[in-house]
Amino acid sequence: MSEPMAEAAVLALISAEPLDAHAIEDFVAAPANGALVAFRGIVRDHDHGEAVSALEYRAHPEAQRFLEECCRAVSEQTGLRVAAAHRIGPLVVGDLALVAAVAAAHRAEAFAACERLVEEIKRTVPIWKRQHLADGETEWVGL
């Protein structure tokens, strides 16, 4: 498991261990924040009409750095506390694959920042997904 990279306002973690969504959410919580928005990406049982039985995530050796850069960029743009964790390795339907959390004084800014964070992670962090389909086939997503 990679060690988390944390600073006062940013936490980023790539982990082969199950994710602790509450710990990610707790990192961004503060007495001044009236809104905490979290996104939990959960392995689903289908994709584009195909039944999915399991996934495997693989990460580039520098994925941790890319994830931290995403978190730091959103934090610097918004002035908010930001945290994200992405799971790698084998996962089954129902497992948490991604947790992203942002806290702010008001809900609108927290929702906007969390959406920005998730989109930036999906766009820039080099993590690829191998889907195991129910018919025994596999396919790579995000290559």
N, C-alpha and C positions, 0 to 999 in steps of 0.2 A: 504494500500500500504506500502510495506517495504521501509525503508529509504535507499538510496544508500550508499554503503561503498566505500569511495574514499580515495586515497592517491595521492601523486604526479603523479604516472604513471598508476594508476589502478582505474577503475570504474566498479562496479558490482551491478546489480539491478534485483530483482525479483519483478514484479508488477502485480496487478490485473487491473491496468489502461492501456489504450492504450499506446504503446511505441512511444517515440519521437526519430525516427532514426537520425534526424539531431542533436539533443542534444548529442547522443552517439558519432556520428561522430565528432562533434565539440570538444568533450573532448580530442580526440587524436590528433587533428590538432595542428601544431606548425610551426613557420617560417622555421625551419630546415628541415621539412618533405616535400619532393617532391612527395610523394605517400601516398594516404590514400585508404585503401582497406576495404570495408564493406560487410558483408554478411547479407542479410535480408531473414529470413525464413518466408515464407508466407503460410497461410493455403490454401491448394489446394482442388480441388473438387473431388479428387479420391485417392485411395490407393490400390495397388495390384489388380487392375481391378474392384474394387468396387467404386460406387459413394459415396462421403462423403458430408454430408450436413452441418456439424458443428463439432467442437472439444471442449473438455474441458481438460485443463491442471491442474493437481494437483501436489503440491510440498511437499516434506518432510519438516518438520519445520526448518531443518538446510540447506535447499537448497541454501540460500543466502551465507552461509559460503563456501559451495562447489563451487559456482560460483566465489566467490572472490578468492578462492585458484587457480582455473583454470586461471583466469586473471593474478594473481600474478606470477604463475609459468611461463606462457608465457612471461610476462614482464621481469622476472629475467633471463630467458634463452636467450632472444633476446636483452634486453636493450631498448625495445620500449614501448611507451604508448599503453595501451590496455584497451578496454571497451567492456562490454557486458550487455545486458538486456534480460530477458526472461519473457514472459507474462504467467500468470496463470489465471484460471477461464474460463468462456465460451468464445469461439471465433467462428467467422463465416468465410466462404470462403472469402479470400482476406485480412483478418486481419494479422498483423505482430505478429509472435509468438516469434521470436528471432532476435536480432540485435547484431552483433559482429563487432568491428572495431579496426583496427590497423593502425598506421601511421609510416612511415620510410622515410629515405632519398631517397631510391630507391624502385622501384616497386617489384622486385623479393623478397626482404626480407619482404615487406609488405604482398604480396600474401601468402608467405610461413607461416608467423606468423599468419595470419588470418585463414588459413586453419587449422593450428595446434590448434588454439583456439577453433574453431567450433568442431573439432573432439574430443577435450578434454572435452568440455561441454557435448556433446552427450554421451560420454563414462562414465563420472563420476558424473554429477549433477543429483540428485534424483528428477526428474520431470517426471511424467507419463501422457500419453495422452489417453483420452477416445474419440474414434471416433464415431460419430453418422452417421450411414450409411443411404443412401436414402431409403432403404427398411424398415427402422424403427429399425433395429438391432443396437447394440452398441458393440464395442470391445475395450479392453485396449491394448495399445502398450507401450512396455518398462518396463513391470512389471517383 
